[in-house]
Structures are given as structure tokens and as C-alpha cells.
Amino acid sequence: MNHEGLNIMVETGTDKDPRLAALRQWLGGLGCLGEFDIRPASGDASFRRYFRVSLRDAGTLIAMDAPPEKENSAPFVRIAESFARFGIHVPQIHAMDLEQGFLLLSDLGSTHFLDVLDPQTVERHYGDAMGALISIQACGPCEGLPHYDRRLLMAEMELFREWLVRRHLGIKLSDLDQEMLDQTFDLLAANALEQPQVCVHRDFHSRNLLVSNPNPGVLDFQDAVCGPVTYDLASLLRDCYIAWPREQVLSWVQGYFQLALHSGVVKAEHETRFQRWFELMGAQRHLKAAGIFARLNIRDGKPGYLKDIPRTLGYIVEIAPDYPKLAGLAALIEDRVLPTL
């Protein structure tokens, strides 16, 4: 294919990046973009990177770079196509090369929920997000998705013990501490497994939701699983990056239960357990997230998430008075983890 005269402009210094050079070559080889400019759009906590591709006469697109030896892009493609079929606003895939790990996507914008959430806007944006979430749970596929089973739930919580407590903070746990964590992890895993199992986005929070039309634009869904009905709700309302008063959160939870009931996602007899499911599910996720944040710092050289650990673990301390079996975990966090951080 002849690309004589094609002018590709890139950010200074990126020529030393072989993946970016290959991505530019792939984009140029598509033969349909004309003259374009490519700039970093964002990265995330994985090995994926995103670039905004500006076209001379046709707006912008997003190029995803997902090294195939580290990231499998096939689930992204499969779930994007599935979500789009029942009206979730996800990026449209314009071109892909899974062997190289490149995708060209529609651009849903650059304003994340986290950029705009405040007491005046939160009801509207969370209302839109919960509307999208109930569609995912009522219509999303469970067939073909990995199951959020006990093994995975326990492995996630072990990240807290291994990467945050032991490696990052160097805290020595006694045999009693270890037994307490084992029992707490068992409790939280059992809580997850007794819930109705639905399609779970698995990272449904303010940094993966874009202000768009229709609202929200939904990103980062490639790790979807079949799992607990309250998992994504806890991700959204007990966000690692922004916090709301507990009374307000529980009011949203009750409203969501009614929405889920009317959509056939839950049953009336689940109402007395739904708040407990939600809060203990949040505790499981917060342990996982805190461990991941520590691992990102130690293993991947990404210290930027460390500042979010106190908020993330603070949720567990906040709810512990209502859940006596969390007392030991809350004491460990409050007395030894947070002061060390």
C-alpha cells in the first residue's frame, strides 16, 4: 500500500518507544486515516496504554496498545461487542490486530466522572451509572465469562496480606493475626458466593466512567466475570478515589435494590440481606485494591496509587462497628496499617 506524502506527527521523545513506533506503522498501514497526529491519552494500572489519534478532517479516535505477551485483548473485543448490543455506551472497534495487540477505537471523550463529581452533580451522574449497571446485570452475558469463585476471591484478598502488609509495610503478623485474616477472608468470600450471580464489569468506578452522550461512557470492562450482584455497586459507591457519607451511600444502595428488583436481578426476599452483601463485598474489594496499589508501587514502579490506600481501607474501619466479625481486621488496619502508611 502506498502512503507517499502521509504526515504523522508524534509527541517529542516517543521515537525511542518501539511499541509506539509499531503502533504508528500499523495506523499508517490502515490506509483510511490520512494525515494524523498521535498523542498519549492515558495509561492504567495494567500494561495497556491509550493514545488519542487526531485526524485532519474527522475528529479523534483512540488507539490501544496492549502488549500481547502481557495483555489478552480478545476479551475486550468480545465484551465490547456484547455490551454494545444491549445499549451500553462502550468504544466502537474500528480496526484491530490482536497479534500485535493494537486496537483502534471510537473516542468517548476525556472527562472522567472523577473530574466532575461533587455534591451538585453526583445524583445525576450516579443515576446514569446505576442505569447502565442494571442493564449490564440484567442483560449482560454470564456464559463464557470466568466465574468469580472462592479461589479468585481468596487470591485477591491475599494481595492485602502479601503486598501491602508484608512487602510494603514490613509488618510481622503473629499466628493469631494470621488466623484472624484467614477467618475474615472466609467470611467475605462466603458473603460474595451467597449472592445472586450476574455479569460483573469488575472495575466500575469513577475513573472508568466517562461523561458522554449517552452517559456514561464505559471503559475497562475486559476483565468481566460472572459474580456477586453487589460487586460493581460497591466499586461505584465505595470508590477508592472519592468518598461520600455513609448515610447517602446506603440510600443509593436501597434505591438500587428497588431498581434491581424491578429488573428481575434480585428477589424481594433478598432485601434484608442486600446492605450486608454490599458492605462486606466492599470490604473484600478494598482489601484487594489496597494490595494491588502496593503491588503497583513495588513491582511496577507506579507509586501514584499509594495515596488512595487510606481512603480505601478506611471504609472497612467505618463499617466494622456494625459487623463484629470485622473487628480484628479493622483493629489491624487502624492500629498498625494506617499509622505505618
Secondary structure, DSSP 8 states (H G I E B T S, - for coil): ---TT--EEE-TTGGG-HHHHHHHHHHHHTSSS-SEEEEEEEE-SSS-EEEEEEESSS-EEEEEE--TTT---HHHHHHHHHHHHTT-----EEEEETTTTEEEEE---S-BHHHH-STTTHHHHHHHHHHHHHHHHHHS--TTS-B--HHHHHHHHHHIIIIIIIIIT-----HHHHHHHHHHHHHHHHHHHTS-EEEE-S--STTSEE--SSS-EE---TT-EEEETTHHHHHHHT-SS----HHHHHHHHHHHHHHHHHTTSS-GGGHHHHHHHHHHHHHHHHHHHHHHHHHHHHTT--GGGGGGHHHHHHHHHHHGGG-GGGHHHHHHIIIIIHHH-
